[in-house]
């Protein structure tokens, strides 16, 4: 469904590559977790899926991003607008980066339907019924009351669920999720089978991907250093950086255990 081939991105000519010769694929209904520290290139890779990185300073030097065989790097801006949200949707960790503070939840959900759901009738009653259905799907209680609410009137967790409802309302082929909340991860597990979408999960925490991700790709300094089935990577990591990340996971029941740190100099 999605295939990334030899993607290379720089922000300064002659400078280090933020994403360096990265290749991976995601099938329909499959979850790939991209794991790495801050600065490893995982979020840049996620934003590159629909060319959300400003150009310049970002420069796509090499590679292809194929969505069902179509290279998104060659699409004009008009073509990308249909892909963003409609075919590839994003759920960011902070809902404040997604929700408009001066619009009600209904207004923001209605805009999503107008842009990406021509199957929903334009009359207000039908739109409201669809919005309530989408909010209910993600576990929001009393969804009818939330239609008139503004983002600041919602708890952080509820606002995050509204963002997920907006993303799912587009019926995307791929959901790109940058989050570390276990509760949200559990919600993704429930929903991905129902909607049949692929998920690209961005996280620094190996401790939350077990049972959710089918495969894991580990990024270090812009490169993929290890990829495989989640159980195989967690059970027998091959790269020293992967082992170091896993060693940093706090272990319940450990008695006065000093937390591990990563010696980057040893990983050159």
URKA-V259531 format. One line per field, one symbol per residue. psi: psi as a letter, one per 20 degrees, with the letter a starting at -180 (. if undefined). burial: I if it has 24 or more other ideal C-beta (glycine too) atoms within 12 Angstrom, else O. Layout:
# URKA-V259531
psi=???
burial=???
This chain:
# URKA-V259531
psi=gpppolpppqippirqphpnlpprqprpjqpppoprrpjijghggghhhklipporiqonhqrqooolipohiiqrhhhhhhgogghoqqoqhoihigppijqrhghhhhhghhhimiipqiqhgggggggggghhhjkpqlhhhihiqqhiiqrghhhhhggghgghhilqhppopnqjphhhghgghhhhhgijqqpopprjohiiipigpgqppppoliqoiqqaqghgghhmphqhgghgghhippppipolppqqrpnhhij.
burial=IIIIOOIIIIIOOOOOIIIIIIIIIIOOOIIIIIIIIOOIIIIIIIIIIIIIIOOOOIIIIOIIIIIOOOOIIOOOOOOIOOIIIIIIIIIIIOIOOIIOOOOIIIIIIIOIIOOIIOOIOOOOOOIIOIIIOIIOIIIIOOIOOIIOIOIOOIOOOIIIIIIIIIIIIIIIIIIIIIIIIOOIIOIIIOIIOOIOIIIIIIIIIIIIIIOIIIIIIIIIIIIIIIIIOIOOIIOOIOIOIIIIIIOOIOOOOOOOOOOOOOOOOOOO
